[in-house]
Amino acid sequence: MTVTMEVGNDGVAVVSISNPPLNIINAAMIAGLKEKFGEATRRSDVKAIVLTGKGGRFSGGFDINAFKKPRGDTSSDEPSTSIDLIVNTIEDCKKPVVAAVEGLALGGGLELAMGCHARIAAPKTQLGLPELTLGVIPGLGGTQRLPRLVGVSKAVEMMLFSKPILSEEGKLLGLIDDIAPSKELVRASRLFALEIANRCKPWVRSLHRTDKIGSLSEAQGLLRAAREQAKRTAPNMPQHLACLDAVEEGILHGGFKGLLKETSVSKELVQSNTTKALINLFFAQRATAKVPSITDIGLKPKHVKKVGIIGGGIMGSGIATSLILSNITVFLKEINSEYLLKGMKSVEANIEGLVTRGKVTKDMATKALSLLKGVSDYSEFKELDMVIEAVIEDVPLKQDIFSDLEKVCSSHCILATNTSTIDLNVIGEKTNSQDRIIGAHFFSPAHIMPLLEIIRTEKTSPQVILDLLTVGKIIKKVPIVVRNCTGFAVNRTFFPYMQAPQLLVHLGVDLFRVDRVIRNFGFPLGPFQLQDLGGYKLGKAAGKEYQNAFPDRIFRSTLNELMLKDGRNGKSNGKGIYIHKKGSKPIPDPSVLPIVDESRKLMNIMPGGKPISVTDEEITEMVLFPTINEACRVLDEGVVDRASDLDVASVLGMSFPSYRGGLIFWADTVGPNRIYSSLKKWSETYGSFFKPSRYLEERAMKGMPLSIAAEATPSLKSNSKLTLERLLLSTTNEWLSIRDGEIWKLKQIDNGMLPVLKLCYDQMQPCIEHCFALCSMFPKDSLFYSFELIHLCMAHGTLSPVRENEESEVYRAAAHE
Ligand SMILES: C[C@H](O)CC(=O)SCCNC(=O)CCNC(=O)[C@H](O)C(C)(C)COP(=O)(O)OP(=O)(O)OC[C@H]1O[C@@H](n2cnc3c(N)ncnc32)[C@H](O)[C@@H]1OP(=O)(O)O
């Protein structure tokens, strides 16, 4: 990370920031900027300053790692970077400053540029303030300067939707003063800066402008409407309203007051659960791109240009839509011309829908559709780079298709299946091509849902995995590589989520109440609504797979069968637990209740024949704790590489509420111990469906977070066991810490431990933060490390808890000190 300065003969100092790959702004960069700006201001040979970023990208913003601060740590870069750097150093600089912006200027990057007196951008530069997606608000003056540069309406839109614009639009809006080709960017910026210095161009401090704000009543009207919209569309995201409050403060009381409000709101938000959850997801999502022994062994992805899709149903046509929109030619194969026409029409309808919603331009749509070819035989398949099978979940049918594909495709063609549950080894059983067989599990609707679950078997070659991973990224999905098992990572984890509601209903709970409670938790649909969407035929087929694979923990409900007997297949035929009419929301169907009663009679599991009484919170937990329990098994078996993969998968594949950070992140905030105790209690009353898994039990007993994945433990062991034990024995000072209301004793640590502790920091963050909330009275740094150490010790079984009441004297003495 460097900040450099070069002063040219023209008297312009070019200050360049460099922190590859995205020139992320951190404390060292801020210090560097202040130093170089101080020097440029003092030097008499400097008339003007150009601020630019090295490596073709101005800046991706402020370092998000800084937001991972433990709860209770209210320290920040005092005095506020917003005032100290952007106002005092840049905006109030005695010499004109022009930002030369290229590639992207996002978040703090754009805020840095807006603090300058003018901005020159290269073509197609992305400009945006995406902070709200991370649970924070723009904190370097964005809430004040953007409305002053582009107007309140556009600024609010850019911030609330976190959607960047291109520099061309920025120029029209007044955010950018001029566009210059990349090669000319710095030269054009130098000239512009000199023109300001020579008073040939205005010297504009954005924060002082009012001309774009409009009248007070107009601005307040816009903010009112935006607040209403935010309450509707982002009800659990406090940052949206907080952002609007900061904008309003600046409009009512001036830009500087607005900055102060922005700073104080930012500090509060950084401590919020929502921010911690969203930041967890940001890094979790990036981690999915790194697949051990696949992306780190120097393989080069092959260029996949032509893909065959077998089956033009909902899934096949959705996948085809995604591919052709990303410039990949698709050969869609169906068994006859009638089905083929239907499939092609379905792709067209998908694309039309995207055009109507403004997601795709008409030109893009025409180009995409020109890449779609319908076929009813395999004659074109010789030339393909990949085939994705997307037919119904029928094992013999899939096996036949794969043995045909092996014959008709070239030997380098990737053979993928979109199955959502069936074991890949079974699908490929009749072939000799196991090394190129892979799962490409899309989620419905495939052209909209962002997740792509990539399933590898023990035999799938690393090259094939890398190639599909690359295709996933090209078609703008978030690919997660998982290992083969029934249901893979996502459906396997979530099968109890579909089963628990069935169990609850048979215990006497109202099924519409279950849906309502789960929606209130933050899922967009309740589990029964979801069942209606998937259809009861599919539910039956998937249920069979789970019954075979996990007979010890399946709830064999009779409801599905009765629904089908009554002609209810869910949304596809308009009749399910809800009534589905085109163009309107599903309505609960009271006529389903006699069927539910019949099923209850058949199952006869209500204790004493009476419905159980449960609170809404218990309903949520009885649905989600078994889901977490299954996620624990998925982690234990190594189906995913990291626990955080399940956070991403749950949010993007199952619509788990993002503001709760993903399934495992949320589970760790609830606490493994509580989840374990509840499941244990329910398993004793209601049976093995709730039986806690070994992984959950172990973590509950040791007080370890679930997010420390199975594979992390050996690396901790190998790095630290001996050192830890030696240190624990050789030092004499005693430290105390509290966790979940319990006091833990441990010995003081010395600096030699710090590298080991750092290693564990990321994995242990949620737990450390939880501890922090309880222990704000302890000296900060020492506590920080002690908690990491505690978890290490627990992982090694070298530390056991001592109850608070037994040690309360010692505890009080330490706190007092
Ligand atoms: C005070 C201010 O108002 C607050 C802020 O500025 S908050 C930050 C605002 N900026 C953002 O939200 C942008 C976040 N970044 C992104 O969306 C994407 O990284 C991007 C669109 C800029 C680039 O995407 P892409 O080229 O695919 O690169 P991507 O893989 O995401 O990122 C490259 C690396 O930079 C890291 N990174 C990206 N943005 C980061 C940030 N703001 N802070 C810390 N690290 C960041 C990524 O984690 C990744 O690290 P890794 O290689 O170790 O996994």
The ligand as an SDF file (V2000), in Angstrom:
LIG
                    3D

 54 56  0  0  0  0  0  0  0  0999 V2000
  -16.8190    5.0560    4.7160 C   0  0  0  0  0  0  0  0  0  0  0  0
  -17.3230    4.5230    3.4060 C   0  0  0  0  0  0  0  0  0  0  0  0
  -18.4920    5.2130    3.0560 O   0  0  0  0  0  0  0  0  0  0  0  0
  -17.6120    3.0800    3.5540 C   0  0  0  0  0  0  0  0  0  0  0  0
  -17.2160    2.3080    2.3610 C   0  0  0  0  0  0  0  0  0  0  0  0
  -16.5470    2.7360    1.4660 O   0  0  0  0  0  0  0  0  0  0  0  0
  -17.7540    0.7240    2.4060 S   0  0  0  0  0  0  0  0  0  0  0  0
  -17.1270    0.0380    0.9470 C   0  0  0  0  0  0  0  0  0  0  0  0
  -17.8970    0.4490   -0.2550 C   0  0  0  0  0  0  0  0  0  0  0  0
  -17.4530   -0.3200   -1.3660 N   0  0  0  0  0  0  0  0  0  0  0  0
  -18.0890   -1.4360   -1.7120 C   0  0  0  0  0  0  0  0  0  0  0  0
  -19.1000   -1.8180   -1.1680 O   0  0  0  0  0  0  0  0  0  0  0  0
  -17.4620   -2.2160   -2.8120 C   0  0  0  0  0  0  0  0  0  0  0  0
  -17.2550   -3.6320   -2.3490 C   0  0  0  0  0  0  0  0  0  0  0  0
  -16.5680   -4.3920   -3.3590 N   0  0  0  0  0  0  0  0  0  0  0  0
  -17.2050   -4.9270   -4.4010 C   0  0  0  0  0  0  0  0  0  0  0  0
  -18.3970   -4.8120   -4.5820 O   0  0  0  0  0  0  0  0  0  0  0  0
  -16.3870   -5.7050   -5.3750 C   0  0  0  0  0  0  0  0  0  0  0  0
  -15.1910   -6.0770   -4.7220 O   0  0  0  0  0  0  0  0  0  0  0  0
  -16.0190   -4.8780   -6.6390 C   0  0  0  0  0  0  0  0  0  0  0  0
  -17.2680   -4.6920   -7.4980 C   0  0  0  0  0  0  0  0  0  0  0  0
  -15.4520   -3.5290   -6.2690 C   0  0  0  0  0  0  0  0  0  0  0  0
  -14.9130   -5.6210   -7.4420 C   0  0  0  0  0  0  0  0  0  0  0  0
  -15.3380   -6.9280   -7.7050 O   0  0  0  0  0  0  0  0  0  0  0  0
  -14.2710   -8.0150   -8.2270 P   0  0  0  0  0  0  0  0  0  0  0  0
  -13.4300   -7.4080   -9.2780 O   0  0  0  0  0  0  0  0  0  0  0  0
  -15.0580   -9.2500   -8.5240 O   0  0  0  0  0  0  0  0  0  0  0  0
  -13.2910   -8.2680   -7.0100 O   0  0  0  0  0  0  0  0  0  0  0  0
  -13.6120   -8.9930   -5.6310 P   0  0  0  0  0  0  0  0  0  0  0  0
  -13.1980  -10.4140   -5.7100 O   0  0  0  0  0  0  0  0  0  0  0  0
  -14.9720   -8.6910   -5.1530 O   0  0  0  0  0  0  0  0  0  0  0  0
  -12.6020   -8.1960   -4.6760 O   0  0  0  0  0  0  0  0  0  0  0  0
  -11.1890   -8.3790   -4.7510 C   0  0  0  0  0  0  0  0  0  0  0  0
  -10.6540   -8.4570   -3.3270 C   0  0  0  0  0  0  0  0  0  0  0  0
  -10.8780   -7.1850   -2.7010 O   0  0  0  0  0  0  0  0  0  0  0  0
  -11.5890   -7.3700   -1.4900 C   0  0  0  0  0  0  0  0  0  0  0  0
  -12.4520   -6.2070   -1.3230 N   0  0  0  0  0  0  0  0  0  0  0  0
  -13.2870   -5.6580   -2.2290 C   0  0  0  0  0  0  0  0  0  0  0  0
  -13.8470   -4.5440   -1.7410 N   0  0  0  0  0  0  0  0  0  0  0  0
  -13.3500   -4.4030   -0.4870 C   0  0  0  0  0  0  0  0  0  0  0  0
  -13.5330   -3.4280    0.5280 C   0  0  0  0  0  0  0  0  0  0  0  0
  -14.3020   -2.3510    0.3530 N   0  0  0  0  0  0  0  0  0  0  0  0
  -12.8620   -3.5970    1.6820 N   0  0  0  0  0  0  0  0  0  0  0  0
  -12.0340   -4.6480    1.8840 C   0  0  0  0  0  0  0  0  0  0  0  0
  -11.8090   -5.5810    0.9390 N   0  0  0  0  0  0  0  0  0  0  0  0
  -12.4540   -5.4490   -0.2150 C   0  0  0  0  0  0  0  0  0  0  0  0
  -12.3710   -8.6490   -1.6850 C   0  0  0  0  0  0  0  0  0  0  0  0
  -12.7250   -9.2220   -0.4470 O   0  0  0  0  0  0  0  0  0  0  0  0
  -11.3970   -9.4750   -2.4600 C   0  0  0  0  0  0  0  0  0  0  0  0
  -10.4460   -9.9500   -1.5440 O   0  0  0  0  0  0  0  0  0  0  0  0
   -9.8490  -11.4220   -1.7030 P   0  0  0  0  0  0  0  0  0  0  0  0
   -9.2250  -11.4710   -3.0600 O   0  0  0  0  0  0  0  0  0  0  0  0
   -8.9320  -11.5750   -0.5670 O   0  0  0  0  0  0  0  0  0  0  0  0
  -11.0570  -12.3140   -1.6200 O   0  0  0  0  0  0  0  0  0  0  0  0
  1  2  1  0
  2  3  1  0
  2  4  1  0
  4  5  1  0
  5  6  2  0
  5  7  1  0
  7  8  1  0
  8  9  1  0
  9 10  1  0
 10 11  1  0
 11 12  2  0
 11 13  1  0
 13 14  1  0
 14 15  1  0
 15 16  1  0
 16 17  2  0
 16 18  1  0
 18 19  1  0
 18 20  1  0
 20 21  1  0
 20 22  1  0
 20 23  1  0
 23 24  1  0
 24 25  1  0
 25 26  2  0
 25 27  1  0
 25 28  1  0
 28 29  1  0
 29 30  2  0
 29 31  1  0
 29 32  1  0
 32 33  1  0
 33 34  1  0
 34 35  1  0
 34 49  1  0
 35 36  1  0
 36 37  1  0
 36 47  1  0
 37 38  1  0
 37 46  1  0
 38 39  2  0
 39 40  1  0
 40 41  1  0
 40 46  2  0
 41 42  1  0
 41 43  2  0
 43 44  1  0
 44 45  2  0
 45 46  1  0
 47 48  1  0
 47 49  1  0
 49 50  1  0
 50 51  1  0
 51 52  2  0
 51 53  1  0
 51 54  1  0
M  END
$$$$
